[in-house]
Amino acid sequence: MRTGFIPILLAAAVLPALSQTQAPTIPPLPKDPHAMFEAAAPFYDFTDPSMKPWHLKATYRLYDEKGNATEQGTYEYWWASPSVHRSSWTRPSAAHTDWHISESQRAYLATGESLNFFEYKLQTAWFSPLPSAEELNEQGVRLQVEERKLFVNGDKSPCIMVVPDMPAQNALLQPAPMGLFPTYCFDPGRPILRAETSFGTLAMQFNDFVGVQGRFLPRKIDIFEGRRPILSAKVDAVTFISPSDPAFTPAPEAKVARIPMTKTPDGKAIPVKNVAVSAGVAVGMLISKVQPEYPREAKDAHITGTVVLKALIGRDGSIEDLRVVQAPAASLAVSALLAVSRWRYRPYLLNGEPVDVDTTINVIYSMGG
């Protein structure tokens, strides 16, 4: 299983097909790791209210467990404001659309099989690939910087690894091998994210950048597990649209849900984005489970223990986001992540409406299992 990064071949550019967008002025990349993320963040902020309404259309290809190409799909994203936008995935065996109608209303329509985790991951990769400020400031998290040779021309890229608080693992690995934990690699000297890797085997590369209203948008994204491709995607077009575009109106058959509201200490009503539920409650919601494979190298080394993941379960019961919090070994982290990404849950209802759920999932590995 390959543990290095995938070579990156293309430099940032503005394509003629997207000439209506503007290439951002690129500042130099700072040396401090926190400052690197801060410098890059404005160029990946696709929720800025000052942006003009726009539409992205892309095609993507899925691959099976042997790396063979399977279905091809279309992904589209329409944006009018932070509270009004739409996402659609369509392929022969599945179709899924989410409409954000307002701060307090959403709608969705799904047919066929559920989307897989990496299809949801594609949206994150395009519009919010950097770790959040909360993730970077969690207690026990440290940032480890190292320059790695990612480019065929010999240039080295600064890579930042976000090392979580895993006492047993960290006691043995000071410093940890780069790429073991979530690692973000930037273009040499510029705050452009070029690759992300984690647990020595999962990798994502970003290529062929275009400028979209002062932001960086990779036209090509590839996701790998070792040498095996999982998903590849390419932007076909980015266009400006009207804020009253019909795409923002939910289909008649779509399920419209009212987002629960809560109040801030000063009495202001704000939407509840996600509902936190315990690991025990999440177990009771589970309706389809893929058993993780026990990696041979972990078995041979008699490595046991629990992989702890933070998960976002969507309103349709699909896993939309996963993050490893703790793991006895990198191979077990990858095994758990790939299996849990295919789990399905019963939608969680709040006041009769399905809502997104934040929870913790524990995957236990024992030699007797």
Secondary structure as GFF3:
##gff-version 3
##sequence-region A 1 369
A	DSSP	three_ten_helix	16	18	.	.	.	ID=ss1
A	DSSP	alpha_helix	33	40	.	.	.	ID=ss2
A	DSSP	three_ten_helix	41	44	.	.	.	ID=ss3
A	DSSP	beta_strand	54	63	.	.	.	ID=ss4
A	DSSP	beta_strand	69	81	.	.	.	ID=ss5
A	DSSP	beta_strand	84	91	.	.	.	ID=ss6
A	DSSP	beta_strand	94	100	.	.	.	ID=ss7
A	DSSP	beta_strand	105	112	.	.	.	ID=ss8
A	DSSP	alpha_helix	117	127	.	.	.	ID=ss9
A	DSSP	alpha_helix	133	136	.	.	.	ID=ss10
A	DSSP	beta_strand	142	149	.	.	.	ID=ss11
A	DSSP	beta_strand	156	163	.	.	.	ID=ss12
A	DSSP	alpha_helix	167	172	.	.	.	ID=ss13
A	DSSP	beta_strand	183	186	.	.	.	ID=ss14
A	DSSP	beta_strand	193	198	.	.	.	ID=ss15
A	DSSP	beta_strand	202	212	.	.	.	ID=ss16
A	DSSP	beta_strand	215	225	.	.	.	ID=ss17
A	DSSP	beta_strand	228	240	.	.	.	ID=ss18
A	DSSP	three_ten_helix	246	248	.	.	.	ID=ss19
A	DSSP	beta_strand	255	258	.	.	.	ID=ss20
A	DSSP	beta_strand	261	263	.	.	.	ID=ss21
A	DSSP	beta_strand	269	271	.	.	.	ID=ss22
A	DSSP	beta_strand	274	276	.	.	.	ID=ss23
A	DSSP	alpha_helix	279	285	.	.	.	ID=ss24
A	DSSP	beta_strand	286	288	.	.	.	ID=ss25
A	DSSP	alpha_helix	296	300	.	.	.	ID=ss26
A	DSSP	beta_strand	305	313	.	.	.	ID=ss27
A	DSSP	beta_strand	319	326	.	.	.	ID=ss28
A	DSSP	alpha_helix	330	340	.	.	.	ID=ss29
A	DSSP	beta_strand	344	345	.	.	.	ID=ss30
A	DSSP	beta_strand	348	350	.	.	.	ID=ss31
A	DSSP	beta_strand	353	365	.	.	.	ID=ss32
###
